[in-house]
């Protein structure tokens, strides 16, 4: 039995991954937590697997021949790690650096709260700037902010699903949230298993929101632990394929809305997205972006909802 199984999904981010693994190993040693690391590589072409074999022989490696998606790869890691009987699973992005004590502080948060099912850390960017690490479940308000220009002072507000920055100060106590950013998620093993992990039909994006929704619906609480600090560089894999990443994001959002919102909210959301994306498609000069916008319009159409049986 171990305290924590760390699960990291990688795709062409070998340089970030090296630093991430070193930071995790250092934190485990300092905290005296019993932990093991699994890296699930989604068919990287940058030599990630060779690097792991050469420099990190203690890491368990699963090398996929194709990119099976973020959620499916995390579930692979969880199934592989289950044999070690962890108390917690830590799902961690490869473009992160774990600051000393972060894993232990997240674990203590859940140890101290019997109904705590999931915890996350305070995230900062590589240059030290604040990064929102938790949000309210997305509704029509956040959708409007994503699609239309709004007063700048409102982007950081609860209207846009943000929690007040003062709650994230390092001297503050853990606080309950709807869902964390998927870059860092510590989950009780029994909660992870009873809620069946990530929904693998989400190929990329929104997987953590969907899982958090199911965790909350099962009666568990989710916390951010401000004392636990993790650097998150953010979106390194996504930046390699911008048009495809944008399409993946909006297709996953459509799926999320159909799964967790009623018919009326789905119709309003669909109208907002189709209207804006159709205009962007008409104005787009880049053929790849134009195609992505047009496919987003289709993804949010009533016909798409009907085909999925979720309208």
N, C-alpha and C positions, 0 to 999 in steps of 0.2 A: 504494500500500500504506500502511496506517495501523497504529498500534500497537493501538488498542482501539476497538471499536464499542460505544457505550453504548446499551442498549435499555431503554426505560422504558414500561411499560403503565399507562395512566391510566383512571380512571373517577370523575368528579365529585370531584376533589381539586385543583382549579386553584390554590388558595392554597399548598398544600404543594408542588405541582409547580414553581411559580415559584422558590421557595427552593432546591429540589433542583437545578434546572437551573443556577442561579447558582453553587451550590457545586461542581457537576461542572466547569463551565467554568473556575472559578478553580483547581481542582486540576489540570486539564489544562495550563493556562498555567504554573503553578508547577513542575510536574514535567517540562515540555517533552515530554510524550508527544503523539504525533500521534493525535488522536481525533476522532470525529464522533458526534453524538447522534441517535438515532431515537426519537420518541415515537409509540406506537401507542395511539390513543384509542378506547376501547370504547363509543362512542355516548354520551359525556357530555352532560348537559343543563345544565351550569353555565357554559358559555362557554369551556371549555378550549381548543378549537381556535382560536377567535378570539383568545384571549390569546396562544397560541403564534405565530400569524401576525403579531400586532402587536408583541410584545416579543422574540420569539426567532426572527427570520427565518433564522438559521443552522441551526436545528434541522430535521431531516427529519421531516415529520409524515405519518402514515397515519391517516386519519379513517374508522373503521369505522361503518357505518350501523346495526349491531346489536352487542350485546355478545357477541363470539365466544368469550370465556373467556380466562383468564390465559395458559395454555399456548399456545393457538393464536395469540394476539396476539404473544407473544414470538417464536414461530416466524416469524410475518410479518416482524417486525423483523429477525430473523437472515437471512432470505432477501433482504430489501432491502439489508442492510448487506454481504452477501457480495461484491457487486460492488466494494467498496472494499478487499477483501482484507485484513481485519484479522488481526493475530496472535492477538488475544483478543476475546471478547465479554464485556461486563459487563452482566449482567441486574440491574437496580436498581429497587427500588420507588419510587414517586413521593413517598412520605412519609418520605424520608430526607434527611440532610444529610451530604455527604462532607467529612470533615475533611482539612486539607492533608496531602498525601503518601500518602493511603490507596490510591489506585489504583496508584500507582507501587510501593508496598510489596507489594501483592498480586501485581503482575506480576513483580517481582523474585523473590518466593517461587517462582513457577512457572519462571521463567528459570533459577533455581539448582537445580531438581529435575527431571531429565529425565522422571521418571514422574509428576510432578505434573500432574494434568489439570484440577483445579478448586481455587479458593481463595475464601475469604470473609474478612470483617473481624471485628474485635471490635465488637459492637453495644452501644449504650447508649440508654436512653430519653431523651426530650426534657429531663427534669429531671436527667439525669446518672446515674441509677441503672443498675446492671448489667443487661444483657439477655442471656439465653442465645442464642448465635448458631449453635450446632451441637449435634447430638444423635446418639445411637446409633439404628440402624434400629429402628423400632417393633416390639415383640413383645407378648406377653401381659402382661408386667409393666407397661409403660406404659399399656396399656388399663385395667388395674385401677386405676391412679392416676387416670386420667381419669374413671372411673365411680364410684369409691367413696372415702369419706373414709379417709385414711391419716394416720399420724403426721406432723405438719408437718415434722419434721427430715429425713424421707425424701424429700420432694419435690425436693430439690436433689441427690439422690444418683444414682449409676449405676443403681440399681434403677429409676429413672424416666427413664433414658436421658440423664442430664445428665453433662457433663464437669466435673471439679473447677474451681472458680472461679480457683484459683491459676494455672491454665494460661493464663488470659486476661489476666493482668497485662501491661501494655504493654512491660515489659522482657523478656518471655519470647519464646522462639523459636517459629516456626510449628510446629503440631502436627497430626498426622493425625486425621481424624474420619470418621464414617460419612457424615453429610450435614450441610450448612449449612442455616440458615433461608433461605427463598427471597428475602428482602429484598435480599440482596447475593450474587451469584455471578459470579466471574470464571472463564471457561472457555476453554481453548485452542481455537482455531478448528477445528483438525483433530479434536479430541476431540468438540466440539459437533456437527460434521458427521458423523463416523463413528458416533456414538451416536444420531443423528437427532433431537436436541433434545428438547423436551417432548412427552410423549404427550398429544395433543389430546383424547383421550377423557376426561381429567380436566378438567372445566370450571373448577373452582376448588378449591384446596387439594390438598396431597400431590403436586403435580406435581414439585416439586424433590426430594422423597424418592424418587420413582420414577426420575427421571433420575439421581440420585446412585447409586442401586442399580445401574443399568445401566452407569454410568461405572466403578464399583468392579468390577463383574463383568467388564468389559473389560480389567482389569489396571491401571487408573489410580488414583492416590492423590488424596485430597482433604484440603485443609489449611485451618486457621484461622490468620490472621496477626494476632497480638495488637497489633503496632505500628500496624496500619491501623485507624483508628477511624471509625465511621460512626454517626450518630444515626439511630435508627429510631423514629418515633412510634408506628407499629404499628396495623394494622387500621382505617384511616380509612374505606376503602370498605365494609368488612364491617359496621361499626357502623350504617350507614345502613339495613340490612335484617337485623336480628339473627336472626329466626326462619329466614329463607331461608339465611343464612350458616351457621347451625348445621346445617341439613339438608344443605347442600352439603358441609360438613366431614365429616359422618359417612357420607354416601354415598361420598365420595372415599376415606375410610378403608376402607370395605368393599371398594371396588375394589382398593385397594392390597394388602389382605390376601389377596384372591383371586389377585392377580397374583404375589405374592412369597412366600407361605407355602403349606405343604402342607395336605392335606385335614384332618388332625387339628387343627392349630392353627386352621384356619378354623372348624371346628365348635365348638371351645372358645370362640373369640373371638365367634362368632355367638351362642352361648348367653349369654355375659356381657352383650353389648350388648342383645340382645332383652329379657332379664330386667329390666335396669335401665330401659331406655327405655319399656317397657310400663308400668312403675310410674309413671314420670314423666308419661306420657300420662294415666293415670287421675287423677292429682293436679292436672294443669294446669288453671288457670282461664282462661287466654288461649286462644281458639280457634286462633290461628295457631300457637302453641307446641304445643298438643295435636296438631294436624294434622302438624306437623313430627316430633314424637316417633313418631307412628303410622307415618309414612313411613320413618323410620329403622329401625323394627322390620322393615318389609317389605324394606328394602334389605339387611339382614343375615340374611334368611331363606335357608334352603336352596333354596327355589324361585327366589329371585333369582339365586343362584349358578348354578343349573341353566340359567336362561334365558341367562346370559352364557357358558355352556359352560365354566365354570371350576371347577365343583365337583369 
